[in-house]
């Protein structure tokens, strides 16, 4: 993708997400139509997007301008995080004054991500990774994530279908947006990334790099959501909290180890 488009879209995403997160944290009444649980979760994610995702996105954009492959992959992983975040907000959050901002962020993230993914030359990307056992560990981590998310959400949904009682996570909303995204997008992507990485495919190295950054950012955001929910008196499942903490910490460590194996440069037109 043309570098001017990359920079313009990235700056637009950074500015709009800065506005959205600050509004979510300080605009009283923005989430007034949402439940206490979802309001806590959205504010928790706003905090991590503001303090971690946006700075990381800008830093990776700077590294990308220096032809850093590591910077390129971090940029794509962070971009995927923005895509998932604002895709979920567009369809989950009750209609509010930032609806068009969410749609703009979703669209910008989607087409910027796809544009670069489809145009990126990955024919030799595997050559930029030094050997090591971290790739097998990463593949195993992806399978654990897929098993955890898939098992947790499928159990909840199947129990609801069998009992005829709406799942508690529905909380009066019309459908399960997060669960649909996780089961339809993240779980298959985790499995596919693990498989391709074990096959030492160029696509495996690319998708794994992207998924690790997204998973680490989202995991950190989930911990922030848990904190906000706890402070607001929302009931939490201790077992799920512990598993999310362990997966997030594991994901961050694996991401650091995985990215430490990257060498080489990447040039954009």
Beta strands, then each sheet from edge to edge (+ up, - down):
end
